Amino acid sequence: MRVRALGPIRVSISDFDIELGSPLQRSLFAVLAMNADRVVSKQYLIEALWGLTTPPTVESSIYTYVARLRQLLEPQRPRRAPSRFLMLSSSGYRLALEPCKVDALAFIRAVCQARARMDAGDLRGALEWYDGAMDLWQGPTPLADAVGPYVEAERARLVEIHFTAVEDRLGLLIGLGRPAEAIGELAALAVKYPLRERIRLLLMIAHHRTGRSAEALAEFRDLRQRLVGELGLEPGEELQRYHMQILQGELGPLPASVVPALR
């Protein structure tokens, strides 16, 4: 079994895709998949799907969804035979699946490995793990066709992990002396997220370190105009310090937020 959650929820067994049924049934499977190989209590599932407002038939609904999922995952299983995949215990339900077989969990692991390599000063190793994480990301919306409070929170968490990982990876390219490779993606992100200061700082640095100081200064001016005009704020200290570096014609050390491990 393999589960894709970095996009619409999809499950395949021996390369055959399985239809997971209704939105709530699919969402219950998503909760179990995101907690692969761990027991999830019935109460946790109820709160994950309905929050604090639960229908009177909620416990029977959970039982029905689990029974239907078992049938979908193992259509040839005899009625009273134990399931290979969706296990029942006294404390709840468990999807018997290695976490690495769920793309969202593999993505989180790859990001964690990248950060560990970065903290250890292994920038090339960190970049390899980040590249692997980016290969897994289907985007733009993880858990796209699932619903419920748990899914909403997990979706937001995955999106933020991804965005920070994108920033870290681009910072690593600059830290490894490859700023030209980062400019295209940074420029697109600056258009999409014009007030995200770290993106603008990375783009300024990439421009400056490829001999395009005028473009770097233009980025600072545009960001400052937007921040002052829309939020009444000045750019952060790192941006202002790097702006002064450019004006003085200096390269100097990289700002701390570019590659945090190099602080």
C-alpha positions as CSV (number, residue, x, y, z in Angstrom):
1,M,0.0,0.0,0.0
2,R,1.1,3.5,-0.8
3,V,-0.8,6.7,0.2
4,R,-0.6,10.1,-1.4
5,A,-1.7,13.0,0.8
6,L,0.3,15.9,-0.8
7,G,-2.6,16.7,-3.0
8,P,-5.9,14.8,-3.2
9,I,-6.0,11.7,-0.9
10,R,-5.1,8.6,-3.0
11,V,-4.3,5.1,-2.0
12,S,-2.9,2.3,-4.2
13,I,-2.3,-1.4,-3.5
14,S,-0.1,-3.3,-5.9
15,D,-0.3,-0.3,-8.3
16,F,-4.1,-0.4,-8.3
17,D,-5.9,2.8,-7.2
18,I,-8.6,2.4,-4.5
19,E,-11.6,4.6,-4.4
20,L,-12.1,5.7,-0.8
21,G,-15.7,6.7,-0.8
22,S,-17.5,9.7,0.7
23,P,-15.6,12.9,1.9
24,L,-16.0,11.9,5.6
25,Q,-14.9,8.3,5.0
26,R,-11.9,9.5,2.9
27,S,-11.1,12.0,5.7
28,L,-11.1,9.2,8.3
29,F,-8.7,7.3,6.2
30,A,-6.6,10.5,5.9
31,V,-6.4,10.8,9.7
32,L,-5.3,7.2,10.0
33,A,-2.7,7.6,7.2
34,M,-1.2,10.7,8.8
35,N,-0.8,8.7,11.9
36,A,0.4,5.5,10.1
37,D,1.3,2.5,12.3
38,R,0.0,4.3,15.4
39,V,-3.3,3.5,17.3
40,V,-5.8,6.3,16.9
41,S,-8.6,6.3,19.5
42,K,-12.2,6.5,18.4
43,Q,-12.6,9.8,20.4
44,Y,-9.7,11.3,18.5
45,L,-11.3,10.3,15.2
46,I,-14.6,11.8,16.2
47,E,-13.0,15.1,17.1
48,A,-10.8,15.0,14.0
49,L,-13.8,14.7,11.7
50,W,-16.5,16.7,13.5
51,G,-14.8,18.8,16.1
52,L,-16.9,19.6,19.2
53,T,-20.2,19.4,17.3
54,T,-20.9,15.8,16.8
55,P,-24.1,14.1,15.3
56,P,-26.0,11.7,17.6
57,T,-25.0,8.7,15.4
58,V,-21.3,9.6,15.4
59,E,-20.0,6.3,16.9
60,S,-22.0,4.2,14.5
61,S,-20.7,6.4,11.6
62,I,-17.1,5.7,12.6
63,Y,-17.9,1.9,12.7
64,T,-19.5,2.1,9.3
65,Y,-16.7,4.1,7.7
66,V,-14.1,1.6,9.1
67,A,-16.1,-1.4,7.9
68,R,-16.5,0.1,4.4
69,L,-12.8,1.1,4.2
70,R,-11.8,-2.5,5.1
71,Q,-14.0,-3.8,2.3
72,L,-12.6,-1.3,-0.2
73,L,-9.0,-2.1,0.8
74,E,-9.5,-5.9,0.9
75,P,-12.5,-6.8,-1.2
76,Q,-11.5,-10.5,-1.2
77,R,-11.2,-10.7,2.6
78,P,-13.7,-13.1,4.2
79,R,-16.2,-11.3,6.4
80,R,-14.9,-12.3,9.8
81,A,-11.3,-12.6,8.9
82,P,-8.8,-10.0,10.4
83,S,-7.8,-7.1,8.3
84,R,-4.3,-6.8,7.0
85,F,-4.4,-3.1,6.8
86,L,-7.0,-1.5,9.1
87,M,-6.5,-3.0,12.6
88,L,-8.8,-2.8,15.6
89,S,-7.5,-2.8,19.1
90,S,-9.1,-2.1,22.5
91,S,-7.9,1.5,22.4
92,G,-8.7,2.4,18.7
93,Y,-7.8,1.8,15.1
94,R,-4.4,1.5,13.4
95,L,-3.5,1.7,9.7
96,A,-0.8,-1.0,9.5
97,L,1.5,0.9,7.1
98,E,5.1,2.1,7.4
99,P,5.1,5.9,7.7
100,C,7.5,6.1,4.8
101,K,4.8,4.8,2.5
102,V,2.7,8.0,3.1
103,D,4.2,10.8,0.9
104,A,3.3,13.5,3.4
105,L,5.1,11.7,6.2
106,A,8.1,11.0,3.9
107,F,8.1,14.7,3.0
108,I,8.2,15.7,6.7
109,R,11.0,13.2,7.4
110,A,13.0,14.5,4.5
111,V,12.7,18.1,5.7
112,C,13.7,17.1,9.2
113,Q,16.7,15.2,7.8
114,A,17.7,18.3,5.8
115,R,17.5,20.5,8.9
116,A,19.6,18.0,10.9
117,R,22.3,18.0,8.1
118,M,22.1,21.8,8.0
119,D,22.6,22.1,11.8
120,A,25.6,19.8,11.5
121,G,27.1,22.0,8.9
122,D,26.6,19.5,6.0
123,L,25.1,22.0,3.5
124,R,25.4,19.8,0.5
125,G,23.8,16.9,2.3
126,A,21.0,19.2,3.5
127,L,20.4,20.4,-0.1
128,E,20.1,16.8,-1.2
129,W,17.4,16.1,1.4
130,Y,15.6,19.3,0.5
131,D,15.7,18.3,-3.2
132,G,14.2,15.0,-2.2
133,A,11.4,16.7,-0.2
134,M,10.6,19.0,-3.1
135,D,10.3,16.0,-5.4
136,L,7.6,14.6,-3.2
137,W,5.5,17.8,-3.0
138,Q,2.5,17.7,-5.4
139,G,0.9,20.9,-4.1
140,P,-0.5,23.4,-4.0
141,T,-3.1,21.9,-1.5
142,P,-2.3,18.8,0.5
143,L,-5.1,16.6,1.8
144,A,-7.1,18.5,-0.9
145,D,-10.3,16.4,-0.9
146,A,-10.5,15.7,2.8
147,V,-12.5,17.6,5.4
148,G,-12.7,18.3,9.1
149,P,-10.8,20.2,11.8
150,Y,-7.9,17.8,11.8
151,V,-7.4,18.1,8.1
152,E,-7.6,21.8,8.1
153,A,-4.9,22.1,10.8
154,E,-2.7,19.5,9.2
155,R,-3.1,21.1,5.8
156,A,-2.0,24.5,7.1
157,R,1.0,22.8,8.9
158,L,2.2,21.0,5.8
159,V,1.9,24.2,3.7
160,E,4.0,26.2,6.2
161,I,6.6,23.4,6.5
162,H,6.8,23.4,2.7
163,F,7.2,27.1,2.4
164,T,9.9,27.3,5.0
165,A,11.7,24.4,3.3
166,V,11.6,26.2,0.0
167,E,13.1,29.3,1.7
168,D,15.8,27.1,3.4
169,R,16.7,25.3,0.2
170,L,17.1,28.6,-1.7
171,G,19.2,30.0,1.1
172,L,21.4,26.9,0.9
173,L,21.9,27.5,-2.8
174,I,23.1,31.0,-2.0
175,G,25.2,29.7,0.9
176,L,26.9,27.2,-1.4
177,G,27.9,29.9,-3.9
178,R,25.1,29.1,-6.4
179,P,22.9,32.3,-6.2
180,A,22.2,32.3,-10.0
181,E,20.3,29.1,-9.6
182,A,18.0,30.6,-7.0
183,I,17.0,33.9,-8.7
184,G,14.2,32.6,-11.0
185,E,12.3,30.8,-8.2
186,L,12.9,33.7,-5.7
187,A,11.6,36.2,-8.3
188,A,8.4,34.2,-8.8
189,L,7.9,33.9,-5.0
190,A,8.5,37.6,-4.5
191,V,5.7,38.4,-7.0
192,K,3.3,35.9,-5.2
193,Y,4.3,36.9,-1.7
194,P,5.5,40.5,-2.0
195,L,5.6,41.2,1.8
196,R,7.5,38.0,2.8
197,E,10.7,39.6,4.0
198,R,12.9,36.5,3.9
199,I,12.1,35.9,0.3
200,R,13.0,39.5,-0.6
201,L,16.2,39.3,1.4
202,L,17.2,36.1,-0.4
203,L,16.4,37.7,-3.8
204,M,18.4,40.9,-2.9
205,I,21.4,38.7,-2.0
206,A,21.1,36.5,-5.1
207,H,21.0,39.6,-7.3
208,H,23.9,41.3,-5.4
209,R,26.1,38.2,-5.6
210,T,25.6,37.8,-9.3
211,G,26.6,41.4,-10.0
212,R,23.1,42.9,-10.3
213,S,23.2,45.4,-7.4
214,A,20.7,47.7,-9.1
215,E,18.1,44.9,-9.1
216,A,18.9,44.2,-5.5
217,L,18.3,47.8,-4.5
218,A,15.1,47.9,-6.6
219,E,13.8,44.9,-4.6
220,F,14.5,46.8,-1.3
221,R,12.7,49.9,-2.5
222,D,9.7,48.0,-3.7
223,L,9.4,46.1,-0.4
224,R,9.8,49.2,1.7
225,Q,7.1,51.1,-0.3
226,R,4.7,48.2,0.2
227,L,5.5,47.7,3.9
228,V,5.1,51.4,4.7
229,G,2.1,51.9,2.5
230,E,0.2,48.8,3.5
231,L,1.3,48.1,7.1
232,G,3.0,51.2,8.3
233,L,6.2,49.3,9.0
234,E,9.8,49.6,8.0
235,P,11.8,46.6,6.7
236,G,13.4,44.4,9.3
237,E,17.0,45.0,10.6
238,E,18.6,42.3,8.4
239,L,17.1,43.8,5.3
240,Q,18.2,47.3,6.3
241,R,21.7,46.1,7.1
242,Y,22.1,44.2,3.8
243,H,20.7,47.2,1.9
244,M,23.4,49.3,3.5
245,Q,26.0,46.7,2.5
246,I,24.9,47.0,-1.1
247,L,25.1,50.8,-1.0
248,Q,28.6,50.6,0.3
249,G,29.6,48.1,-2.4
250,E,30.4,45.3,0.1
251,L,29.7,41.6,-0.1
252,G,30.4,40.9,3.6
253,P,29.1,37.8,5.4
254,L,25.7,36.4,4.7
255,P,22.8,37.5,7.0
256,A,22.0,35.0,9.7
257,S,18.6,34.0,8.3
258,V,20.0,32.9,4.9
259,V,21.5,29.7,6.2
260,P,20.7,29.5,10.0
261,A,23.3,26.8,10.6
262,L,26.0,29.3,9.6
263,R,25.2,31.7,12.4
